[in-house]
Amino acid sequence: MAQALPGIKEYLPHLAYDLVIFGFNGKQLKILLLEYQNTDYKALPGGFIRREEDLDAAVKRGLKERTGLDHIFLEQFYTFGSLKRSRPDIMKKIIEANGINISGNHWMLDRFMSIAYYALINFDEVNPQPDALSKSINWYNINDLPTLMMDHKEITIKALEVLKLNLDRKLIGMNLLPQKFTMKELQTVYEIILGEKLRRTTFQRKMLGKDILVRHEKLFTGGAHKAPYLYSFK
């Protein structure tokens, strides 16, 4: 039995959201992408906003449906509204590939503006779930992404730019590190997200100068090397 499409009486027309879900496990930065059923289209997770629903609530709902996680740091970073992003042919193919008939004037084939959010989570802690129209959902390395449909590559690039510009402030609100971490672990996060190697002494001086860290006891592991201090965010 074919599934029913979302009704216009339940959802707002012309408006959608897209989620750039970055995954980080201390060593790699990845992004979560859907692959639609019976097509070669890969895309960011996204969805529509219910008429009786706050925008933020809709995005949090979508994030939980795809990752199973609650209370994740989310930030709205841009709105994409170019005329060129309207591709009813792509949406029609995705829907029909799932065995669903759709009329040419259906609201889901109309022009949509997308409000984009990003989240940053530990991909080792997530068992992603595809949506109703997708056959799979997987993590892809940020430096080796497949071709994305419509303007989803542009959305991803913009999200990464915003993340890099605001990394100091964002790290405090995201669960990328244990509650207490070494300066080396913190530097590794910066290097992977920024995509460049950083000088250890310069990085340490910069971070201590920001007055955002609390220094704790040393981390003794029994090895012969000098034990590093542990830190946490204020």
Stockholm file with secondary structure:
# STOCKHOLM 1.0

chainA/1-234         MAQALPGIKEYLPHLAYDLVIFGFNGKQLKILLLEYQNTDYKALPGGFIRREEDLDAAVKRGLKERTGLDHIFLEQFYTFGSLKRSRPDIMKKIIEANGINISGNHWMLDRFMSIAYYALINFDEVNPQPDALSKSINWYNINDLPTLMMDHKEITIKALEVLKLNLDRKLIGMNLLPQKFTMKELQTVYEIILGEKLRRTTFQRKMLGKDILVRHEKLFTGGAHKAPYLYSFK
#=GR chainA/1-234 SS CCCCCCCTTTEEEEEEEEEEEEEECSSCEEEEEEEETTSCCEECCEEEEETTSCHHHHHHHHHHHHHCCCSCCEEEEEEECCGGGCCHHHHHHHHHTTTCCCCTTCGGGSCCEEEEEEEEECGGGCCCCCCTTEEEEEEEETTSCCCCSTTHHHHHHHHHHHHHHTHHHHHHHSCSSCSSEEHHHHHHHHHHHHTSCCCHHHHHHHHHHTTCEEEEEECCCSSSSCCCEEEEEC
#=GC SS_cons         CCCCCCCTTTEEEEEEEEEEEEEECSSCEEEEEEEETTSCCEECCEEEEETTSCHHHHHHHHHHHHHCCCSCCEEEEEEECCGGGCCHHHHHHHHHTTTCCCCTTCGGGSCCEEEEEEEEECGGGCCCCCCTTEEEEEEEETTSCCCCSTTHHHHHHHHHHHHHHTHHHHHHHSCSSCSSEEHHHHHHHHHHHHTSCCCHHHHHHHHHHTTCEEEEEECCCSSSSCCCEEEEEC
//
